[in-house]
Amino acid sequence: MRGVIFLGDRQAQVRDYPDPQPGPGEVTVQLKAAGLCGSDLHLYRQTVSERAGNATIPGHEPCGVVAALGPGVTHIQIGDRVSIYHYRGCGHCRHCLAGDLMWCPERRGYGGPIHGANADYILTDARNCCPLPGELSFGAGAMMACNAGTAFSSITKLKLSGADTVAIFGQGPVGLAATLFARAMGARVVVVEPVALRRDLALSLGAAAAIDPAQDAVAAIRELTHGEGADASFETSGSAAGQNGAVDALRLGGRAVFVGLGAQDKTLNPSQFIGRQLTLMGSFVLPIHLYWDMMKFVLDHRVPLDAIVTHRFSIERAPEAFALFDSGQTGKVLFEWS
């Protein structure tokens, strides 16, 4: 099979790898779509010395068709359409049994210690295969594996309704998916995003306003909310400015959820939220049990996840795909197979 490798210093290459063979409890899935995620860029941007000797295939947003079954697999059939949850766990610890595979002490994330989704085939545990209804595209299934899943898990923590204005900081793929979900929940959405293409895309998805952070974003949000501030905020950028803005833009008693990783500085001061009695929450990916709620929500509300995709590539064009995605001048980028 063909698979992508990162060589370091923003160099990607496509190589031949052995086809994976499933063992007990495992399946091999033939990829039909795989998403590029912002966290992939951390690996893509590593130096040549940091990548030396690392031939692991990146990518953790896989979706496709079951191609082979390992011994003991009975609840999945060859030909089933599946979205693949992107952490493999031990299957027996308290976190795995609760559906929180991302907290398993033995977790293995695709594209990290094990081969990931940017290849013709992927090996996974049968229990990681989530059903993909025929009404949803393989691209939607790939997004639900991570970026849309992260957005759904996070945005539901805010308990949005039609009475709310939510400020979303960052309109990369997670922020764009959050804009779709927040609109489907009835909320009025205001986004903050430095890239004009992404601001325009957010407006096309139903955002009420799109603010360039080169201006005073907090002041702009307060002006749009009669001076009070947003009822809720959602921070995806991982930047210090975004994190502070998500807090400062809230009304008294507002609530915020943070998913963006990046800034390592201690950016928030308790004086920003104690007197205002704000509720601040962190959120990390999607627990696998929530996939079914997300799938039902997407179907019931006809959430157009495919609308956030701006570029589609075949796997052999991986160097071009990652260079473009790294530029920031895209919405969601997918690899697709016919």
Backbone torsions as a table, in degrees:
resi	resn	phi	psi	omega
1	MET	NA	160.8	175.2
2	ARG	-92.2	142.2	177.2
3	GLY	-147.8	153.9	-178.6
4	VAL	-88.3	145.6	172.0
5	ILE	-133.1	143.2	173.7
6	PHE	-96.1	126.4	-178.6
7	LEU	-94.0	-13.3	-175.8
8	GLY	106.3	156.1	179.0
9	ASP	55.3	44.1	175.4
10	ARG	62.8	34.9	175.5
11	GLN	-111.5	125.4	175.2
12	ALA	-118.1	148.4	-178.0
13	GLN	-143.9	150.1	176.1
14	VAL	-104.5	127.6	-178.6
15	ARG	-127.9	166.9	173.8
16	ASP	-90.0	136.4	177.4
17	TYR	-129.0	157.8	174.4
18	PRO	-65.3	143.6	174.2
19	ASP	-65.2	134.9	-179.9
20	PRO	-72.3	143.9	178.9
21	GLN	-116.4	125.2	-175.4
22	PRO	-74.5	138.9	173.4
23	GLY	-97.4	-167.2	179.9
24	PRO	-56.3	129.7	178.4
25	GLY	76.5	5.1	-176.6
26	GLU	-111.7	163.0	172.1
27	VAL	-137.0	154.8	169.2
28	THR	-104.1	132.9	-179.4
29	VAL	-115.4	131.0	173.1
30	GLN	-83.1	120.0	-175.3
31	LEU	-69.3	138.4	172.2
32	LYS	-115.7	-25.7	175.7
33	ALA	-155.5	145.9	176.3
34	ALA	-147.8	131.0	-177.0
35	GLY	-91.3	146.8	169.5
36	LEU	-89.0	132.7	-175.8
37	CYS	-117.4	149.9	178.8
38	GLY	-56.1	-32.6	179.3
39	SER	-69.3	-22.7	174.5
40	ASP	-62.3	-30.5	-176.2
41	LEU	-68.4	-24.3	176.1
42	HIS	-61.7	-39.4	177.9
43	LEU	-74.5	-40.8	-179.4
44	TYR	-59.9	-34.3	-176.3
45	ARG	-89.1	-1.2	177.4
46	GLN	-64.2	159.3	-179.2
47	THR	-77.8	167.4	177.3
48	VAL	-58.9	-40.9	-179.3
49	SER	-67.7	-36.1	178.2
50	GLU	-67.8	-30.6	-179.1
51	ARG	-92.0	-5.6	-175.4
52	ALA	-55.7	127.2	177.7
53	GLY	80.4	0.0	-178.3
54	ASN	-99.9	107.8	-179.6
55	ALA	-109.5	20.5	-179.8
56	THR	-71.0	133.9	178.1
57	ILE	-73.8	127.8	-179.5
58	PRO	-79.5	177.6	174.1
59	GLY	104.4	134.6	-178.1
60	HIS	-142.3	30.3	175.9
61	GLU	-128.3	71.4	-173.7
62	PRO	-96.4	145.4	175.3
63	CYS	-152.3	137.6	-179.0
64	GLY	-177.2	-149.1	-174.5
65	VAL	-123.5	132.4	179.9
66	VAL	-62.2	125.9	-175.6
67	ALA	-109.5	-26.6	-178.9
68	ALA	-154.6	146.7	-179.0
69	LEU	-113.8	137.9	173.1
70	GLY	-85.6	170.2	178.3
71	PRO	-57.2	138.2	175.5
72	GLY	87.5	-2.8	179.6
73	VAL	-88.0	119.0	-176.5
74	THR	-125.2	-23.4	-173.7
75	HIS	-89.8	-1.6	178.2
76	ILE	-123.8	144.9	180.0
77	GLN	-118.9	152.3	172.7
78	ILE	-58.6	133.0	-178.3
79	GLY	98.9	-11.0	178.2
80	ASP	-64.1	140.0	175.3
81	ARG	-86.4	125.8	-175.0
82	VAL	-140.0	145.0	165.1
83	SER	-100.0	137.2	-171.5
84	ILE	-107.5	121.9	176.4
85	TYR	-64.9	138.6	-161.5
86	HIS	-95.2	8.5	168.2
87	TYR	-121.6	131.5	171.9
88	ARG	-97.9	130.7	-178.7
89	GLY	-117.1	179.6	-178.5
90	CYS	-71.8	-26.9	177.6
91	GLY	90.3	-7.0	-175.6
92	HIS	-131.5	-7.5	178.7
93	CYS	-78.2	171.1	-176.8
94	ARG	-60.7	-34.5	-178.1
95	HIS	-73.2	-42.4	177.6
96	CYS	-63.4	-42.7	-178.4
97	LEU	-67.1	-23.7	176.6
98	ALA	-87.7	-4.5	-178.2
99	GLY	88.6	8.6	-180.0
100	ASP	-102.0	64.7	-175.8
101	LEU	-61.7	-25.8	-177.7
102	MET	-69.0	-13.6	177.2
103	TRP	-102.5	0.4	-179.5
104	CYS	-60.8	133.7	178.8
105	PRO	-61.5	-21.9	-179.4
106	GLU	-106.4	18.7	-175.2
107	ARG	-59.5	146.8	175.7
108	ARG	-132.7	115.4	-178.6
109	GLY	-90.1	138.4	177.7
110	TYR	-61.3	138.2	-178.9
111	GLY	83.6	-6.5	175.6
112	GLY	-100.1	-97.8	178.2
113	PRO	-79.8	-15.8	-177.9
114	ILE	-128.3	155.7	-178.5
115	HIS	-57.1	138.8	-175.0
116	GLY	-106.6	-153.8	-164.5
117	ALA	-88.7	-9.8	-175.8
118	ASN	-87.4	63.4	-175.8
119	ALA	-159.0	169.3	-179.7
120	ASP	-69.4	-31.2	-178.8
121	TYR	-136.5	156.0	175.7
122	ILE	-139.5	143.9	177.3
123	LEU	-98.7	134.5	-179.7
124	THR	-149.3	164.4	171.2
125	ASP	-73.2	141.8	178.9
126	ALA	-57.3	-34.1	-178.2
127	ARG	-69.9	-11.7	177.8
128	ASN	-87.3	-5.8	-176.8
129	CYS	-86.6	117.0	179.2
130	CYS	-103.7	136.0	-175.3
131	PRO	-66.0	140.6	176.8
132	LEU	-116.4	108.9	-179.6
133	PRO	-61.5	153.5	-179.7
134	GLY	-62.4	-21.7	179.3
135	GLU	-70.9	-16.5	-177.0
136	LEU	-107.2	142.2	-179.7
137	SER	-75.1	161.8	174.1
138	PHE	-63.2	-33.2	176.7
139	GLY	-62.6	-42.2	176.5
140	ALA	-62.6	-39.9	178.5
141	GLY	-63.3	-37.7	176.8
142	ALA	-64.6	-42.2	179.4
143	MET	-66.8	-37.0	179.1
144	MET	-66.3	-21.1	178.0
145	ALA	-67.7	-27.2	-179.8
146	CYS	-146.3	-72.3	-167.1
147	ASN	-66.3	-44.3	177.1
148	ALA	-70.9	-33.7	176.8
149	GLY	-64.0	-43.4	176.8
150	THR	-61.5	-42.9	179.9
151	ALA	-64.1	-43.7	-177.9
152	PHE	-66.3	-47.3	179.7
153	SER	-58.4	-38.3	-177.0
154	SER	-76.5	-48.4	-173.7
155	ILE	-66.8	-29.6	178.2
156	THR	-67.2	-25.5	177.7
157	LYS	-64.7	-22.6	-179.3
158	LEU	-82.4	-13.0	177.5
159	LYS	51.4	56.4	-176.2
160	LEU	-74.5	153.7	174.1
161	SER	-146.2	-178.3	178.5
162	GLY	-66.4	-11.5	178.5
163	ALA	-84.7	-6.5	-170.3
164	ASP	-102.9	145.3	161.8
165	THR	-107.6	125.9	179.7
166	VAL	-116.2	132.2	176.3
167	ALA	-98.3	123.0	-179.2
168	ILE	-111.1	117.8	-177.6
169	PHE	-95.5	110.9	-177.4
170	GLY	101.9	130.6	178.8
171	GLN	-127.7	42.5	162.7
172	GLY	-71.0	-170.7	-177.1
173	PRO	-55.5	-39.6	178.6
174	VAL	-67.5	-44.5	179.2
175	GLY	-64.7	-38.6	178.0
176	LEU	-64.8	-43.2	177.1
177	ALA	-63.4	-38.8	177.6
178	ALA	-63.3	-36.7	176.7
179	THR	-61.0	-44.3	177.8
180	LEU	-62.0	-46.4	-177.9
181	PHE	-66.0	-43.0	-179.3
182	ALA	-62.8	-40.0	177.3
183	ARG	-64.7	-40.8	179.4
184	ALA	-65.2	-27.5	177.1
185	MET	-80.8	-5.2	175.6
186	GLY	100.4	-5.3	-175.1
187	ALA	-74.7	155.2	170.1
188	ARG	-86.2	128.3	-172.8
189	VAL	-111.5	129.2	171.2
190	VAL	-119.3	126.9	-177.3
191	VAL	-112.0	152.5	175.4
192	VAL	-123.4	119.9	-172.1
193	GLU	-157.5	129.3	-177.9
194	PRO	-76.8	-22.0	-174.8
195	VAL	-90.5	121.3	-175.6
196	ALA	-59.4	-40.8	179.5
197	LEU	-57.3	-41.9	-178.4
198	ARG	-74.3	-33.5	174.0
199	ARG	-61.9	-44.6	179.6
200	ASP	-64.2	-39.4	179.3
201	LEU	-64.4	-42.5	178.3
202	ALA	-60.3	-41.7	178.2
203	LEU	-63.7	-37.9	178.7
204	SER	-68.1	-22.5	179.1
205	LEU	-88.6	-2.9	175.1
206	GLY	115.6	3.1	175.7
207	ALA	-61.9	140.9	-179.4
208	ALA	-77.2	-28.0	-179.9
209	ALA	-156.4	149.5	178.5
210	ALA	-130.8	119.1	-171.2
211	ILE	-108.3	133.1	172.3
212	ASP	-82.5	122.8	-178.1
213	PRO	-67.4	-4.1	173.0
214	ALA	-64.5	-24.1	171.3
215	GLN	-92.6	-179.6	179.1
216	ASP	-79.3	95.1	-174.1
217	ALA	-64.3	-39.3	-179.0
218	VAL	-63.6	-43.7	178.6
219	ALA	-63.3	-39.7	179.7
220	ALA	-64.4	-40.2	178.9
221	ILE	-66.3	-40.0	178.5
222	ARG	-66.1	-36.2	178.2
223	GLU	-65.0	-35.9	-179.9
224	LEU	-76.6	-11.0	-177.4
225	THR	-121.8	32.8	174.7
226	HIS	59.0	31.2	176.4
227	GLY	85.2	-5.7	-174.0
228	GLU	-86.4	-36.2	-173.0
229	GLY	106.1	166.5	-178.0
230	ALA	-72.1	150.4	175.7
231	ASP	-71.0	-32.7	-177.1
232	ALA	-147.8	157.5	174.7
233	SER	-141.0	156.3	-174.6
234	PHE	-137.3	118.7	-172.3
235	GLU	-110.6	119.1	-177.6
236	THR	-117.7	-12.4	-170.0
237	SER	-75.6	-30.2	-175.9
238	GLY	77.5	4.7	-179.4
239	SER	-89.6	154.3	177.5
240	ALA	-61.6	-39.9	179.9
241	ALA	-64.7	-41.4	178.7
242	GLY	-65.7	-40.9	-179.8
243	GLN	-64.5	-45.2	177.9
244	ASN	-67.3	-39.7	179.8
245	GLY	-63.0	-39.2	-179.9
246	ALA	-63.1	-29.0	176.9
247	VAL	-83.2	-48.3	-174.0
248	ASP	-68.3	-23.0	-177.9
249	ALA	-82.6	-4.6	-175.5
250	LEU	-81.9	150.0	171.4
251	ARG	-75.1	171.9	173.4
252	LEU	-58.7	131.8	179.4
253	GLY	76.5	12.1	-178.7
254	GLY	-73.5	175.2	-177.5
255	ARG	-136.9	146.8	-177.7
256	ALA	-138.7	149.3	173.6
257	VAL	-127.8	140.1	-175.3
258	PHE	-118.2	126.7	176.9
259	VAL	-125.1	-17.0	-175.5
260	GLY	-74.0	129.3	175.1
261	LEU	-105.1	144.7	179.9
262	GLY	162.3	-69.5	-177.3
263	ALA	-67.3	129.9	178.8
264	GLN	-101.4	-6.7	179.2
265	ASP	-74.0	153.4	172.4
266	LYS	-79.6	100.2	-167.9
267	THR	-95.6	-21.1	-174.3
268	LEU	-106.2	141.6	176.1
269	ASN	-111.5	131.8	-179.6
270	PRO	-53.1	-25.2	178.9
271	SER	-65.0	-16.8	177.7
272	GLN	-72.9	-21.5	-172.4
273	PHE	-133.2	-12.8	-177.1
274	ILE	-64.5	-57.6	-177.2
275	GLY	-65.5	-26.4	-179.7
276	ARG	-88.6	-4.0	178.5
277	GLN	50.9	54.6	178.4
278	LEU	-85.6	153.8	174.3
279	THR	-110.4	116.4	-178.8
280	LEU	-113.5	131.5	-176.6
281	MET	-131.1	145.4	169.0
282	GLY	-99.0	154.9	178.2
283	SER	-146.6	135.1	-175.2
284	PHE	-128.2	117.2	179.4
285	VAL	43.1	-148.3	-174.7
286	LEU	-129.5	124.4	170.8
287	PRO	-66.0	139.2	-170.6
288	ILE	-60.2	-30.7	-178.1
289	HIS	-66.8	-20.8	-179.1
290	LEU	-81.0	-9.3	-179.8
291	TYR	-56.4	-42.0	-176.1
292	TRP	-67.2	-36.9	175.3
293	ASP	-64.2	-42.2	178.7
294	MET	-63.4	-45.9	-179.6
295	MET	-58.9	-43.8	179.1
296	LYS	-64.3	-42.2	179.8
297	PHE	-62.6	-44.9	179.9
298	VAL	-60.6	-42.5	-179.8
299	LEU	-70.5	-47.6	-176.2
300	ASP	-63.2	-38.2	-176.1
301	HIS	-100.9	3.8	179.1
302	ARG	50.6	49.6	-179.2
303	VAL	-68.8	118.5	-173.8
304	PRO	-83.7	69.7	-177.1
305	LEU	-57.1	-34.4	-179.2
306	ASP	-62.0	-18.7	-177.4
307	ALA	-70.0	-17.0	178.7
308	ILE	-87.5	-6.2	179.3
309	VAL	-80.6	125.2	178.0
310	THR	-110.6	-20.4	-176.3
311	HIS	-143.4	139.4	178.3
312	ARG	-131.0	135.2	-176.5
313	PHE	-133.3	152.0	166.4
314	SER	-80.5	160.5	-173.2
315	ILE	-63.1	-31.6	-178.4
316	GLU	-69.3	-13.6	178.2
317	ARG	-97.5	23.6	-177.6
318	ALA	-55.8	-42.7	179.0
319	PRO	-57.9	-42.0	178.4
320	GLU	-66.9	-41.1	-177.7
321	ALA	-63.0	-45.9	-177.9
322	PHE	-71.1	-35.2	177.2
323	ALA	-62.7	-42.4	179.2
324	LEU	-67.3	-45.8	-179.2
325	PHE	-61.9	-37.2	179.5
326	ASP	-65.0	-24.5	-179.4
327	SER	-70.8	-19.9	-177.9
328	GLY	81.9	-1.2	-176.2
329	GLN	-95.3	49.4	-179.8
330	THR	-144.9	165.9	159.9
331	GLY	-92.0	-129.4	176.2
332	LYS	-78.6	140.2	177.6
333	VAL	-117.2	133.2	-178.7
334	LEU	-124.4	147.2	159.2
335	PHE	-91.2	138.7	177.8
336	GLU	-133.9	146.9	177.0
337	TRP	-120.8	143.0	179.0
338	SER	-78.0	NA	NA
